[in-house]
Amino acid sequence: MKAQHVDTSVIISGSRWVAVSQLAKQLTQVATLIVLANILDPSVFGVLALATIMTRFVDTVIGDLGTAAAIVQRQDLGPPQYSTIFWFNSAVGVGLTVAGALISPWMQPVLGSELAVDVFRVAVLSFAIAGFGMVPLALLRHDLAYSRLVKVDILVVVVSTGVAVGGAIAGWGVWSLVISSLCGGVAGTTGAWWQVSFRPTRSFDANHLRSVRSFSTNLSVFRLVNFVSQFADRFLVARVFGDAAGGLYSQPNRLNQIPLEITAVMYRRILFPAMSKMDGDRARMRSSFKRTVGVVLTAGAPMSVPLIVLAYPLTDAVLGSKWVGVEPLIQIVSVIGLIQLVSNSSGVVLQALGRTDVLLYRGIVIAIVLLGGYSIGLTISVEAVAWGYLGAVALLLIPTLEVAFRHIDLGQREFWWSLRRQLLAIAAQFAATWGALQLLDGGSPWLPLIGASLVGAIAYGATLLVWRDPHLRDLLRIGLPPLERLLYRETSP
């Protein structure tokens, strides 16, 4: 199949839509997180982590069995295949909901409390809700319909945030989070169908499923392995050290998800569909990969660095006294997140090339190393779990990138040289933020939190501007075109 041309203007326009939507989404989630952290006890988040880790496992691993990603990656599918995949996903979703409800009475030994079992029993409704919405969401990604995806995202944020905050204020406790998640799922599924013209027919042909079986099966098994390695630490911390410790451990991960989610969506919604249409054109894939990772790191790093340096004033000013002791976890998990801004890119290359077999083998190695890292920490303390996780992630960075690089003829030296300005800017931001913290620390925690953050951000941006960084220019072109034209007016496009 001949590689399709993906116009740069389409990618930039799509990136702009995605960036605006994710910025609004994450700012809303930050505000929501602050409100909920001051209303709900840490143990509530621990119960939620235990119960929803099981539903998230089934939803992520079994969910669509890789068929939605196949719709995005394959360029030769049509309405007959889409209809078959829709009915398959819907049946799987309903079946998982029923199965989850049936096994819930026997889940207490696993989850540890009756409340967690009750949460699990309700949360399994998410399987059926997601099953009905996977195909239209995949079609929007396949068609690079970024503006329509943004409308769906906004609808989900408005509904889920309103229910979560309203429920917490009303005294619903953990149920405010559970019900908000379900309501957000309903909003997302409804919104996705509203944005696509495709409607399933009553036909079902098993041959259509067989046509995507190899890609989907390897991807599903990879998701199983990846899920265990990525989330088992949160489950085990809550089971080994208790709900309160599980809540303390999960909160830094929630904060870390803010920069990760903003930037990871660039990989899922921009880079993966675009590279899939290039059909193995390695030169174009290599160029798109380096530019996208550069933009992702440029956008995500300045959010991660303040979490590392300013964890203590952040906790005092924003989270409150109930969360004292979480500061080292925030710092460690934020370093992990900074590394993952880059490392999470490698899987996209293999998926876009259809090499989910390599993706699976790579995932198994990663899982073994990660599980070993934080399992050692479980014998010591909650903080030791985080340190073990960090060590494993750092150890895996270069090897995991190398697996992807070999498929697009990209060398490590070429890749890291393309990010040299970002690495220097991160060092400058870290030094400036730390120095400002030393000068401003001592009174209200808000002064060092805001002041040091601003000083660090200025140092980061100034470093990139002095170097005339092309990734910053791409980012500004996506988010603030007038500013990009002003700051880069002396250079050619």
C-alpha angles and dihedrals in degrees: 000000000000118000113256122230113245109198114228091224090059091053093047092047091047092047089052092053092046093046093051093047095047093046091053091044096050095043087053091048091050091053091046092048091052092049094047094045089057094046104038129056121243089247089065090060089047092055090047092050091052096047100040094044086073095048091044089051093055094040094049100038105032101018105106094351089236096302096120092055088048089057089054096043100041118074097189102066125105143178095297090057092042091054093051092048091048094054091044093051092045092051092048091049095050091043092053091049092052092045091049092051091049096051096041095094088063096046099085095090087054099041097036102221141055091236091056089051091052090050091049091050091057097036093061088075085079090074094064092042093052094044092064093049105045099089098051091046090050091049091053090053092045091053092046087237094163099159091055092048089053091056089054091048092051092050091052093048094049094048099042095043093048093050095044096050095038092049093048092050090048090055100252092138114191091359091069088066095042096049093043089056092051093046090049089052092052090048092050094049093046092046093049093055089047090058100050132067095209117107121183121245124217092256123112122185118180090202088070089060091048090056090065097031099106095049094042098045094053091045092051093051090047090053089053092052093042093049093052092050095045102043110021090088092064092048094047094046090055092046096044101038102025139254095293092053089045089054092050091049095046096050095067088049089054090052091046091053090065098073092030094053094046091054102031089061086065088061096045101040103027113023100036098051093040095049091045089062092053091069098210099321093153098192093054093042091050092051094046091047095052093046094048095047089048092054092045093052091044091054099038105040097067089056095050099046096062090051089056098046101032102041094121099051088040091058093045095047104035114019100036137217094307088072099051108138095037093095099091089048091053090052096048096043091048091056087051089051092051090055092045092056084075104027095053090065097070097073092057091064093054093046092049090052091048091243097136088143090066089042089057095050090047090050093053092055091047091050093052092051095044094046090050091050100054096031088067088053092053089070091057117030146312091267090051089057089057092047091050090050091050093050092051094047092050092048092052099047101091098037094050092049091048092058090058096039093059090062094056099033094248121151125215092235093052092048098048092042088058088057097044094110092051092052091050091047091051090053090048093049092048093051094045093047092048093047092049090049091056091052098044102036119109109063131047111357089228093070097059091036095056099028097048091043091055094046091050093047091051091050091050095049094042092052092054093045093051089053091046088232113205093207091057087049090053090049093050091046087056099044109019112019095172091054091047091054091048098048097039100035093117093059128071119254 
